[in-house]
């Protein structure tokens, strides 16, 4: 089995210095965006400076706390891996409109409504499993660079008037060269510090040119609180609320998809040996997204979302330990109470930040590609990805009917990630609607249900023009899947009766079977990958059903949610000459 370049998995502990150093880096970069987004919203909407200071303070504290919660995982809340949370740029347009038309109170109420929608989505994520696929998630990840690179490239030349012409390009070039050189050639602990050393080198080069302005840092106090106060809620639910609610819910959906995609990408890049995606962790990540926005609404600040920075840093440095996320979240919360430290972060020259983000975003694009290809790709998936990606590029660059879409939902579709993500969802939904009619069977999860399953497959194969050989194959696959799920439930401590829902439909030359039951314990897909490596001649009884299932089925996928276990298998039909 292939292995990744991960040095520290989520369940391992790197040296304290490495955790703090990389945590500081993540906190610094997240703080820059987390501060910038509420600043842009409030100033564009004409809000007071006092409210601006409160919104920035609240957003920074909430995003730091959400990052810690995302990492440590409390019950069903949190992913259990390092995943940074920060202010959501997708909400900028609708938030500006909300503050301009109804003030901070209206913004708070709309953010609360969006958060409740996200919490419901996270709780019932299994219902959307056929739409929010790796194809959709990977496309959204690939479109994040498309959406942010114009801003990043704009930052490359963002220096004070009168600065030497070489200041921006030289500081950016040094940053990229140091990060890239160390990441490609360094080994051991030096590789872990590549991003930090790159930013420091760029800042050192920028200082003599006068573009690293430390004046605001000297003027800031060491410890302080915001001048503004909590703005309260607007609960009159007037026309402005109902007019803006659809836009907020649509952006909330995109934000949840981004968090889901980021969570799946984090799982794909955080372990030495590839693992199947644990959708319980994905649900936990989406729950933190909703909970963080619930608190943001109560606090009267802009919503947050998951950032993919930690995913790229894990790919770059090999560190995916939970300690990294805890350190980053704690530092981010501390920065909110330390104006001087916050000013030091904000003062980092824009070309240096842009150069760093260029490396990070480039790696993110590759991660999205890996997600798209992880389960193979046929012409249908290729069409979805290709059309959605280039539509996202077109909308991002204002090349697709700008006269019609510029003002739609507050300019929502001008964001390439949003436009492309919605396109991928709609195309995937269209493919689902075009699938053959599904045959369904329900019963108690137990051996007594096998005769009913046998009759179900006899009828299913007859209606699809297959003979007894195919019916026997399907029955064999169902028997092994059933026994495996029953044993898994026993190992997971399930002592209550569980219902089985079986769905079968024709696809190409074979049939796809989907078994839906109450959740169990270990991921069967991971177990099957381990069995492929196990060369022992004597598998125990608990492995026999999995081995037989792996032999009968062309492929098997296991999705685990808090409320549902879903085992999907594809069984190929025998050649025409062998059908009876």
C-alpha positions as CSV (number, residue, x, y, z in Angstrom):
1,X,0.0,0.0,0.0
2,X,1.3,3.5,-0.8
3,X,2.3,5.8,2.1
4,X,2.3,9.6,2.3
5,X,5.1,11.9,3.5
6,X,3.4,12.4,6.9
7,X,5.8,12.5,9.9
8,X,3.3,13.1,12.6
9,X,-0.3,11.7,12.3
10,X,-3.2,13.3,14.2
11,X,-2.7,10.8,17.0
12,X,1.0,11.5,17.5
13,X,2.8,14.3,19.3
14,X,5.5,16.3,17.5
15,X,8.1,18.3,19.5
16,X,6.6,21.2,21.4
17,X,8.7,23.8,19.4
18,X,7.4,22.4,16.1
19,X,3.8,22.5,17.3
20,X,4.1,26.1,18.6
21,X,6.0,27.3,15.5
22,X,3.6,25.8,13.0
23,X,0.7,26.8,15.2
24,X,1.9,30.4,15.2
25,X,2.2,30.3,11.5
26,X,-1.3,29.1,11.0
27,X,-2.7,31.5,13.5
28,X,-0.9,34.4,11.9
29,X,-2.1,33.6,8.4
30,X,-5.7,32.9,9.6
31,X,-5.7,36.1,11.7
32,X,-4.8,38.2,8.7
33,X,-7.9,37.0,6.8
34,X,-10.1,36.8,9.9
35,X,-9.4,40.5,10.6
36,X,-9.6,41.6,7.0
37,X,-13.1,40.2,6.2
38,X,-15.1,41.9,9.0
39,X,-13.1,45.1,8.3
40,X,-14.1,45.1,4.7
41,X,-17.7,44.3,5.5
42,X,-18.2,47.0,8.2
43,X,-16.4,49.7,6.3
44,X,-18.2,49.0,3.1
45,X,-21.5,49.0,4.9
46,X,-20.7,52.3,6.7
47,X,-20.7,50.8,10.2
48,X,-19.1,52.7,13.2
49,X,-15.5,52.2,14.2
50,X,-16.7,50.9,17.6
51,X,-18.8,48.2,16.0
52,X,-15.9,47.4,13.7
53,X,-13.6,46.8,16.6
54,X,-16.1,44.6,18.3
55,X,-16.7,42.6,15.1
56,X,-13.0,42.0,14.6
57,X,-12.5,41.0,18.2
58,X,-15.4,38.6,18.3
59,X,-14.5,37.0,15.0
60,X,-11.0,36.4,16.1
61,X,-12.0,34.8,19.5
62,X,-14.7,32.7,18.0
63,X,-12.5,31.4,15.1
64,X,-9.8,30.5,17.6
65,X,-12.2,28.7,19.9
66,X,-13.8,26.9,16.9
67,X,-10.4,25.7,15.7
68,X,-9.6,24.2,19.1
69,X,-13.1,22.5,19.2
70,X,-12.6,21.3,15.7
71,X,-9.3,19.7,16.7
72,X,-10.1,18.1,20.1
73,X,-13.6,16.8,19.1
74,X,-16.2,16.7,21.9
75,X,-18.7,13.9,21.3
76,X,-20.2,14.5,17.9
77,X,-18.9,18.0,17.6
78,X,-15.5,18.5,15.9
79,X,-13.4,16.6,13.4
80,X,-10.6,15.4,15.6
81,X,-7.9,16.8,13.4
82,X,-6.2,20.1,12.8
83,X,-8.6,22.2,10.7
84,X,-8.4,26.0,10.9
85,X,-11.5,28.1,11.2
86,X,-11.7,31.7,10.0
87,X,-14.0,34.4,8.8
88,X,-15.8,33.4,5.6
89,X,-15.2,35.4,2.5
90,X,-18.2,33.9,0.8
91,X,-20.5,35.9,3.1
92,X,-18.9,39.3,2.4
93,X,-21.5,40.5,-0.2
94,X,-24.6,39.4,1.7
95,X,-23.2,40.7,5.1
96,X,-22.5,44.1,3.6
97,X,-26.1,44.3,2.4
98,X,-27.5,43.2,5.8
99,X,-25.5,45.7,7.8
100,X,-26.3,48.5,5.3
101,X,-30.1,47.8,5.2
102,X,-30.7,46.7,8.8
103,X,-27.7,47.3,10.9
104,X,-25.7,44.9,13.1
105,X,-28.9,43.4,14.6
106,X,-30.2,42.2,11.2
107,X,-26.8,40.7,10.4
108,X,-26.8,38.8,13.7
109,X,-30.3,37.4,13.1
110,X,-29.5,36.3,9.5
111,X,-26.2,34.6,10.6
112,X,-28.2,32.8,13.3
113,X,-30.7,31.5,10.7
114,X,-27.8,30.3,8.4
115,X,-26.1,28.6,11.4
116,X,-29.3,26.6,12.2
117,X,-29.5,25.5,8.6
118,X,-25.9,24.3,8.8
119,X,-26.4,22.4,12.0
120,X,-29.4,20.5,10.5
121,X,-27.3,19.7,7.4
122,X,-24.5,18.3,9.5
123,X,-26.9,16.2,11.6
124,X,-28.5,14.6,8.5
125,X,-25.5,14.6,6.2
126,X,-26.2,11.0,5.1
127,X,-29.3,12.1,3.3
128,X,-27.1,14.1,0.9
129,X,-24.4,11.4,0.3
130,X,-25.3,11.0,-3.4
131,X,-24.9,14.7,-4.0
132,X,-22.0,15.8,-1.8
133,X,-19.6,13.2,-3.4
134,X,-15.8,13.2,-3.6
135,X,-16.3,14.5,-7.2
136,X,-18.2,17.6,-5.9
137,X,-15.9,18.1,-2.9
138,X,-12.7,17.8,-5.0
139,X,-14.1,20.3,-7.5
140,X,-14.8,22.8,-4.8
141,X,-11.3,22.4,-3.4
142,X,-9.8,22.9,-6.9
143,X,-11.9,26.1,-7.2
144,X,-10.7,27.6,-4.0
145,X,-7.4,28.7,-5.6
146,X,-9.4,30.0,-8.6
147,X,-11.4,32.2,-6.2
148,X,-8.6,33.5,-4.1
149,X,-5.7,33.8,-6.5
150,X,-6.8,37.1,-8.0
151,X,-6.7,38.6,-4.5
152,X,-3.3,36.9,-3.8
153,X,-1.8,38.2,-7.0
154,X,-3.2,41.6,-6.3
155,X,-1.3,41.6,-2.9
156,X,2.0,40.9,-4.6
157,X,2.4,44.5,-5.6
158,X,0.6,46.0,-2.6
159,X,3.3,48.2,-1.1
160,X,3.2,51.9,0.1
161,X,3.5,54.6,-2.4
162,X,7.1,55.6,-3.0
163,X,8.5,52.2,-2.2
164,X,11.5,51.0,-4.3
165,X,10.5,49.1,-7.4
166,X,12.4,46.0,-6.3
167,X,10.8,45.8,-2.8
168,X,7.7,43.7,-3.6
169,X,9.2,41.3,-6.2
170,X,12.4,40.7,-4.2
171,X,10.7,40.0,-0.9
172,X,8.1,37.7,-2.6
173,X,10.7,35.9,-4.5
174,X,12.9,35.2,-1.4
175,X,9.8,33.9,0.4
176,X,8.9,31.4,-2.4
177,X,12.5,30.3,-2.8
178,X,13.1,29.6,0.8
179,X,9.8,27.8,1.3
180,X,10.1,25.8,-1.9
181,X,13.8,25.0,-1.4
182,X,13.5,23.8,2.1
183,X,10.3,21.8,1.3
184,X,12.0,20.1,-1.6
185,X,15.5,19.5,-0.2
186,X,15.4,19.8,3.6
187,X,14.9,16.7,5.8
188,X,14.0,16.2,9.4
189,X,13.0,19.2,11.6
190,X,14.2,21.7,9.0
191,X,11.4,20.8,6.6
192,X,8.9,21.4,9.4
193,X,10.0,25.0,9.6
194,X,10.1,25.7,5.9
195,X,6.9,28.0,5.8
196,X,7.9,29.9,8.9
197,X,11.5,30.4,7.7
198,X,10.2,31.5,4.3
199,X,7.9,34.2,5.8
200,X,10.7,35.4,8.1
201,X,13.2,35.6,5.3
202,X,10.7,37.6,3.2
203,X,10.1,40.0,6.1
204,X,13.8,40.5,6.7
205,X,14.3,41.3,3.0
206,X,11.3,43.7,3.1
207,X,12.4,45.6,6.2
208,X,15.2,47.6,4.6
209,X,12.9,48.7,1.8
210,X,10.5,50.3,4.3
211,X,7.5,48.1,3.5
212,X,7.5,46.4,6.9
213,X,5.9,49.3,8.8
214,X,6.3,48.8,12.6
215,X,4.8,52.1,13.5
216,X,1.3,50.7,14.2
217,X,2.9,48.0,16.3
218,X,4.7,50.5,18.5
219,X,1.5,52.5,18.9
220,X,-0.7,49.5,19.9
221,X,-1.2,48.6,23.6
222,X,0.0,45.3,24.9
223,X,-3.3,44.1,26.3
224,X,-6.8,45.5,25.5
225,X,-10.4,44.9,24.7
226,X,-12.5,46.4,21.9
227,X,-14.1,49.7,22.2
228,X,-17.5,48.5,20.8
229,X,-20.2,46.5,22.5
230,X,-22.5,43.6,21.7
231,X,-25.0,44.9,19.1
232,X,-27.9,42.7,20.0
233,X,-30.4,40.9,17.7
234,X,-33.1,42.2,15.4
235,X,-36.1,39.9,15.9
236,X,-38.8,41.9,14.1
237,X,-38.3,39.7,11.0
238,X,-39.2,42.5,8.6
239,X,-39.1,42.6,4.8
240,X,-35.3,43.0,4.8
241,X,-34.8,39.7,6.7
242,X,-37.0,37.7,4.3
243,X,-35.4,39.3,1.3
244,X,-31.9,38.5,2.4
245,X,-32.6,35.0,4.0
246,X,-32.4,33.0,0.7
247,X,-29.0,34.5,-0.1
248,X,-27.6,33.7,3.4
249,X,-28.9,30.1,3.2
250,X,-27.4,29.6,-0.2
251,X,-24.0,30.9,1.0
252,X,-24.3,28.8,4.1
253,X,-24.7,25.7,1.9
254,X,-21.6,26.6,0.0
255,X,-19.8,27.2,3.3
256,X,-20.8,23.8,4.5
257,X,-19.7,22.2,1.3
258,X,-16.3,23.9,1.7
259,X,-16.0,22.7,5.2
260,X,-17.0,19.1,4.2
261,X,-14.5,19.3,1.3
262,X,-11.8,20.6,3.6
263,X,-12.5,17.8,6.1
264,X,-12.3,15.1,3.5
265,X,-9.1,16.6,2.1
266,X,-7.6,16.7,5.7
267,X,-8.4,13.0,6.2
268,X,-6.8,12.1,2.9
269,X,-3.6,13.9,3.7
270,X,-3.1,13.3,7.4
271,X,-2.3,9.6,7.7
272,X,0.7,7.7,6.5
273,X,-1.5,4.9,5.0
274,X,-4.5,6.1,3.0
275,X,-7.8,5.6,4.9
276,X,-11.4,5.7,3.9
277,X,-13.1,8.9,4.7
278,X,-14.8,8.8,8.1
279,X,-18.0,10.7,7.5
280,X,-18.6,10.9,11.3
281,X,-15.6,13.2,11.4
282,X,-17.0,15.1,8.4
283,X,-20.3,15.5,10.3
284,X,-18.3,16.8,13.3
285,X,-16.5,19.3,11.2
286,X,-19.7,20.6,9.7
287,X,-21.3,20.8,13.1
288,X,-18.4,23.1,14.3
289,X,-19.1,25.2,11.2
290,X,-22.7,25.6,12.3
291,X,-21.9,26.0,16.0
292,X,-19.3,28.6,15.3
293,X,-21.7,30.6,13.1
294,X,-24.4,30.2,15.8
295,X,-22.0,31.9,18.3
296,X,-21.0,34.4,15.6
297,X,-24.7,35.4,15.1
298,X,-25.2,35.7,18.9
299,X,-22.1,37.9,19.1
300,X,-23.1,40.0,16.1
301,X,-20.1,39.4,13.8
302,X,-19.5,37.8,10.4
303,X,-19.8,34.0,9.9
304,X,-16.8,31.6,9.9
305,X,-15.8,28.6,7.8
306,X,-13.1,26.0,7.6
307,X,-9.8,27.0,6.0
308,X,-7.7,24.5,4.1
309,X,-4.4,26.1,5.2
310,X,-3.7,23.3,7.7
311,X,-4.3,20.7,5.0
312,X,-1.6,22.3,2.7
313,X,0.8,22.8,5.7
314,X,0.4,19.1,6.5
315,X,1.2,18.2,2.9
316,X,4.2,20.6,2.9
317,X,5.7,19.8,6.3
318,X,4.4,16.3,7.1
319,X,2.8,17.5,10.4
320,X,-0.9,16.7,10.9
321,X,-0.9,16.3,14.7
322,X,-3.8,17.6,16.7
323,X,-1.4,19.6,18.8
324,X,-0.8,21.8,15.8
325,X,-4.5,22.8,15.7
326,X,-4.8,23.3,19.4
327,X,-1.8,25.6,19.4
328,X,-3.1,27.5,16.4
329,X,-6.5,28.0,17.9
330,X,-5.1,29.1,21.3
331,X,-2.7,31.5,19.7
332,X,-5.5,33.0,17.6
333,X,-7.7,33.5,20.7
334,X,-4.8,35.1,22.6
335,X,-4.1,37.5,19.7
336,X,-7.6,39.0,20.1
337,X,-6.6,40.3,23.6
338,X,-3.1,41.4,22.5
339,X,-3.4,44.4,20.2
340,X,0.4,44.8,19.8
341,X,0.8,41.2,18.7
342,X,-2.2,41.5,16.4
343,X,-0.7,44.6,14.9
344,X,2.6,42.8,14.3
345,X,0.7,40.1,12.4
346,X,-1.2,42.7,10.3
347,X,2.1,44.5,9.5
348,X,3.6,41.6,7.6
349,X,4.1,42.9,4.1
350,X,1.4,41.9,1.6
351,X,3.9,40.5,-0.9
352,X,5.3,38.2,1.7
353,X,1.9,36.9,2.6
354,X,0.9,36.6,-1.1
355,X,4.1,34.6,-1.9
356,X,3.4,32.2,1.0
357,X,-0.2,31.8,0.0
358,X,0.8,31.1,-3.6
359,X,2.7,28.0,-2.5
360,X,-0.1,26.9,-0.2
361,X,-2.9,27.4,-2.7
362,X,-0.9,25.6,-5.5
363,X,-0.7,22.5,-3.2
364,X,-4.4,22.8,-2.5
365,X,-5.3,22.5,-6.1
366,X,-3.4,19.2,-6.3
367,X,-5.2,17.9,-3.2
368,X,-8.5,18.6,-4.9
369,X,-7.3,16.7,-8.0
370,X,-6.5,13.7,-5.8
371,X,-9.9,13.8,-4.3
372,X,-11.6,13.8,-7.7
373,X,-9.5,10.8,-8.9
374,X,-9.6,8.8,-5.6
375,X,-12.4,6.5,-6.6
376,X,-11.6,6.5,-10.3
377,X,-13.1,8.7,-12.9
378,X,-15.3,7.9,-15.9
379,X,-16.6,10.3,-18.6
380,X,-19.6,11.3,-16.5
381,X,-17.5,12.4,-13.6
382,X,-15.0,14.0,-16.0
383,X,-17.8,16.0,-17.6
384,X,-19.0,17.2,-14.2
385,X,-15.6,18.2,-13.0
386,X,-14.6,19.9,-16.3
387,X,-17.8,21.8,-16.8
388,X,-18.1,22.9,-13.2
389,X,-14.4,23.9,-13.0
390,X,-14.4,26.1,-16.1
391,X,-17.8,27.6,-15.3
392,X,-16.3,28.6,-11.9
393,X,-13.3,30.1,-13.7
394,X,-15.6,32.0,-16.1
395,X,-17.8,33.5,-13.4
396,X,-14.7,34.4,-11.3
397,X,-13.3,36.4,-14.2
398,X,-16.6,38.0,-15.1
399,X,-16.7,36.3,-18.5
400,X,-20.1,34.6,-18.2
401,X,-23.1,37.0,-18.8
402,X,-21.9,39.5,-16.2
403,X,-24.8,41.8,-17.1
404,X,-27.2,39.2,-15.7
405,X,-25.3,37.7,-12.7
406,X,-23.5,40.7,-11.3
407,X,-26.4,41.6,-9.0
408,X,-27.9,38.2,-8.4
409,X,-28.1,37.4,-4.7
410,X,-25.8,40.3,-3.8
411,X,-23.2,39.2,-6.4
412,X,-23.0,35.6,-5.0
413,X,-22.1,34.0,-8.4
414,X,-19.2,36.3,-9.0
415,X,-17.3,33.9,-6.7
416,X,-15.9,31.1,-8.8
417,X,-16.0,28.6,-6.0
418,X,-19.7,29.3,-5.4
419,X,-20.7,29.2,-9.1
420,X,-18.6,26.1,-9.9
421,X,-19.7,24.3,-6.7
422,X,-23.4,24.9,-7.4
423,X,-22.8,23.7,-11.0
424,X,-21.1,20.5,-9.7
425,X,-24.0,19.9,-7.3
426,X,-26.7,20.4,-10.0
427,X,-24.9,18.2,-12.5
428,X,-24.4,15.4,-9.9
429,X,-28.1,15.7,-9.0
430,X,-29.0,15.4,-12.7
431,X,-26.9,12.3,-13.0
432,X,-28.7,10.8,-9.9
433,X,-32.1,11.5,-11.4
434,X,-31.0,9.7,-14.6
435,X,-30.0,6.5,-12.8
436,X,-32.2,3.4,-13.4
437,X,-35.2,2.9,-11.0
438,X,-34.0,1.4,-7.7
439,X,-35.5,-1.7,-6.2
440,X,-35.8,-1.7,-2.4
441,X,-36.0,-4.3,0.3
442,X,-36.4,-3.8,4.1
443,X,-36.1,-6.1,7.1
444,X,-34.4,-6.8,10.4
445,X,-30.7,-7.1,10.3
446,X,-30.2,-10.8,10.9
447,X,-29.8,-14.2,9.4
448,X,-33.6,-14.7,9.2
449,X,-33.8,-12.0,6.5
450,X,-31.7,-14.1,4.0
451,X,-34.6,-16.0,2.3
452,X,-36.3,-12.6,1.7
453,X,-33.1,-11.2,0.1
454,X,-32.8,-14.3,-2.1
455,X,-36.3,-13.8,-3.4
456,X,-35.6,-10.1,-3.9
457,X,-32.6,-10.8,-6.1
458,X,-34.4,-13.4,-8.1
459,X,-37.1,-10.8,-9.0
460,X,-34.4,-8.1,-9.5
461,X,-32.3,-10.2,-11.9
462,X,-35.4,-11.4,-13.9
463,X,-36.6,-7.8,-14.5
464,X,-33.1,-6.8,-15.7
465,X,-32.7,-9.7,-18.1
466,X,-30.1,-11.6,-16.0
467,X,-30.3,-15.3,-15.1
468,X,-29.6,-17.5,-12.1
469,X,-25.8,-17.0,-12.2
470,X,-26.2,-13.3,-11.6
471,X,-28.8,-13.9,-8.9
472,X,-26.4,-16.2,-7.1
473,X,-23.6,-13.6,-7.3
474,X,-25.8,-10.9,-5.8
475,X,-27.1,-13.2,-3.1
476,X,-23.5,-14.3,-2.2
477,X,-22.4,-10.6,-2.0
478,X,-25.4,-9.8,0.1
479,X,-24.8,-12.7,2.5
480,X,-21.2,-11.7,3.1
481,X,-22.1,-8.0,3.5
482,X,-24.9,-8.9,5.9
483,X,-22.7,-11.2,8.0
484,X,-19.9,-8.5,8.1
485,X,-22.3,-5.8,9.2
486,X,-23.8,-8.1,11.8
487,X,-20.4,-8.9,13.3
488,X,-19.4,-5.2,13.2
489,X,-22.5,-4.3,15.1
490,X,-21.6,-6.9,17.8
491,X,-18.0,-5.5,18.0
492,X,-19.4,-2.0,18.2
493,X,-21.5,-2.8,21.2
494,X,-24.9,-2.7,19.4
495,X,-27.3,-4.8,21.4
496,X,-30.6,-3.4,20.0
497,X,-32.4,-4.6,16.9
498,X,-31.2,-2.9,13.8
499,X,-33.1,-2.5,10.5
500,X,-31.6,-3.2,7.2
501,X,-32.5,-1.2,4.1
502,X,-31.2,-2.8,0.8
503,X,-31.3,-0.9,-2.5
504,X,-30.3,-2.4,-5.8
505,X,-30.1,-0.9,-9.3
506,X,-28.5,-1.7,-12.6
507,X,-25.4,0.3,-13.7
508,X,-23.6,-0.6,-16.9
509,X,-22.8,-4.3,-17.0
510,X,-23.4,-4.9,-13.4
511,X,-25.5,-4.0,-10.4
512,X,-24.9,-1.7,-7.4
513,X,-26.1,-2.8,-4.0
514,X,-26.5,-0.4,-1.1
515,X,-26.9,-1.7,2.5
516,X,-28.1,0.9,5.0
517,X,-28.1,0.0,8.7
518,X,-27.5,1.5,12.2
519,X,-23.8,2.5,12.8
520,X,-21.2,0.0,13.9
521,X,-17.5,0.4,14.7
522,X,-14.5,-0.1,12.4
523,X,-14.5,1.1,8.8
524,X,-14.8,-2.0,6.6
525,X,-13.2,-0.4,3.7
526,X,-10.0,0.2,5.7
527,X,-10.2,-3.3,7.0
528,X,-10.4,-4.7,3.4
529,X,-7.3,-2.6,2.4
530,X,-5.4,-4.2,5.3
531,X,-6.6,-7.7,4.3
532,X,-5.1,-7.0,0.8
533,X,-1.7,-6.6,2.6
534,X,-2.1,-9.6,4.9
535,X,-0.2,-12.6,3.5
536,X,-1.2,-14.9,6.3
537,X,-2.6,-18.3,5.2
538,X,-5.1,-18.6,8.0
539,X,-7.6,-15.7,8.3
540,X,-9.8,-15.9,11.3
541,X,-13.6,-16.2,11.1
542,X,-14.1,-12.4,11.5
543,X,-12.2,-11.8,8.3
544,X,-13.6,-14.5,6.2
545,X,-16.8,-12.6,5.2
546,X,-14.8,-9.6,4.2
547,X,-12.5,-11.7,2.1
548,X,-15.4,-13.4,0.3
549,X,-17.1,-10.0,-0.2
550,X,-13.9,-8.6,-1.7
551,X,-13.8,-11.6,-4.0
552,X,-17.4,-11.4,-5.2
553,X,-17.7,-7.6,-5.5
554,X,-15.8,-5.5,-8.0
555,X,-15.5,-2.7,-5.4
556,X,-16.8,-1.9,-1.9
557,X,-17.3,1.5,-0.2
558,X,-18.2,2.0,3.4
559,X,-19.5,5.3,4.6
560,X,-20.0,5.7,8.4
561,X,-22.2,8.4,9.8
562,X,-23.4,9.0,13.3
563,X,-26.9,7.9,12.5
564,X,-26.3,5.4,9.6
565,X,-23.8,2.9,8.2
566,X,-23.9,2.6,4.4
567,X,-22.1,-0.3,2.6
568,X,-22.1,0.0,-1.2
569,X,-20.9,-2.8,-3.5
570,X,-20.8,-3.3,-7.2
571,X,-21.2,-6.8,-8.6
572,X,-20.4,-7.4,-12.3
573,X,-22.7,-9.6,-14.4
574,X,-21.3,-12.7,-16.0
575,X,-20.4,-12.8,-19.7
576,X,-23.4,-13.4,-21.9
577,X,-22.4,-17.0,-22.6
578,X,-22.4,-17.8,-18.9
579,X,-25.8,-16.5,-18.0
580,X,-28.4,-19.0,-17.1
